[in-house]
Amino acid sequence: MLPLIPFVAGIAVGVAAIRFYKNEDVHQEWEKVKKRLCASTDSARKKLRDGTVEGLSRIEQSSARLREKLDDDAQPSKVSARKSVKKTSAQRKSRKA
């Protein structure tokens, strides 16, 4: 007797699902739900893209500022680095001789 209960329940649910699927009002409601979901995902996608573009532009601006700062700091040190390189190369020459 117990194995028949799930079988009968499955038949009842199947019949209800078929009637539900064949109903025109249900199809119209599903179309409305699909449109709302598409609209919400499109707006979320647009917001996400805008946020990503804004974040990347901020990173680009920040790196450009840091690059300028490093270039300004590096210019005087290049001269001193060249002098130190010349000294070391001169010292190497004197060691060989």
C-alpha positions as CSV (number, residue, x, y, z in Angstrom):
1,M,0.0,0.0,0.0
2,L,2.8,2.4,0.9
3,P,4.5,2.3,-2.6
4,L,1.3,3.4,-4.2
5,I,1.1,6.7,-2.2
6,P,4.2,8.3,-3.9
7,F,3.0,7.0,-7.3
8,V,-0.4,8.6,-6.9
9,A,1.2,11.8,-5.6
10,G,3.4,11.9,-8.6
11,I,0.5,11.5,-11.0
12,A,-1.4,14.3,-9.2
13,V,1.6,16.6,-9.4
14,G,2.1,15.7,-13.1
15,V,-1.5,16.5,-14.0
16,A,-1.4,19.8,-12.1
17,A,1.9,20.7,-13.9
18,I,0.4,19.9,-17.3
19,R,-2.7,22.0,-16.6
20,F,-0.5,24.8,-15.3
21,Y,1.7,24.7,-18.4
22,K,-1.2,24.7,-20.8
23,N,-2.8,27.7,-19.3
24,E,-2.3,30.9,-21.4
25,D,-2.3,33.2,-18.4
26,V,0.7,31.4,-17.1
27,H,2.6,31.8,-20.3
28,Q,1.9,35.6,-20.2
29,E,3.1,35.8,-16.6
30,W,6.2,33.9,-17.5
31,E,6.9,36.3,-20.3
32,K,6.5,39.3,-17.9
33,V,8.9,37.6,-15.5
34,K,11.4,36.9,-18.2
35,K,11.3,40.6,-19.3
36,R,11.8,41.8,-15.8
37,L,14.7,39.5,-15.2
38,C,16.4,40.5,-18.5
39,A,15.9,44.2,-17.6
40,S,17.4,43.8,-14.1
41,T,20.4,41.7,-15.4
42,D,21.0,44.3,-18.1
43,S,21.0,47.1,-15.6
44,A,23.2,45.2,-13.3
45,R,25.6,44.4,-16.1
46,K,25.7,48.1,-17.1
47,K,26.4,49.2,-13.5
48,L,29.1,46.6,-13.1
49,R,30.8,47.7,-16.4
50,D,30.6,51.3,-15.4
51,G,32.1,50.6,-12.0
52,T,34.9,48.5,-13.6
53,V,35.7,51.3,-16.1
54,E,35.8,53.9,-13.3
55,G,38.0,51.7,-11.1
56,L,40.5,51.1,-14.0
57,S,40.6,54.8,-14.9
58,R,41.4,55.6,-11.2
59,I,44.2,53.0,-11.2
60,E,45.5,54.5,-14.5
61,Q,45.5,58.0,-13.1
62,S,47.2,56.9,-9.9
63,S,49.9,55.0,-11.7
64,A,50.5,58.0,-14.0
65,R,50.9,60.2,-10.9
66,L,53.3,57.7,-9.3
67,R,55.3,57.4,-12.6
68,E,55.7,61.2,-12.8
69,K,56.8,61.3,-9.1
70,L,59.3,58.5,-9.6
71,D,60.6,60.1,-12.8
72,D,61.1,63.4,-11.0
73,D,62.9,61.6,-8.1
74,A,65.0,59.4,-10.4
75,Q,66.5,62.2,-12.6
76,P,69.0,63.5,-10.0
77,S,69.9,60.0,-8.9
78,K,70.7,59.0,-12.5
79,V,73.5,61.6,-12.6
80,S,74.9,60.3,-9.3
81,A,74.6,56.7,-10.4
82,R,76.5,57.5,-13.6
83,K,79.3,59.0,-11.5
84,S,79.4,56.0,-9.2
85,V,79.6,53.7,-12.2
86,K,82.4,55.7,-13.7
87,K,84.3,55.5,-10.4
88,T,83.8,51.7,-10.2
89,S,84.9,51.2,-13.8
90,A,88.0,53.4,-13.1
91,Q,88.7,51.4,-10.0
92,R,88.5,48.2,-12.0
93,K,91.0,49.6,-14.6
94,S,93.4,50.5,-11.9
95,R,93.2,47.1,-10.3
96,K,94.1,45.4,-13.6
97,A,97.1,47.6,-14.2
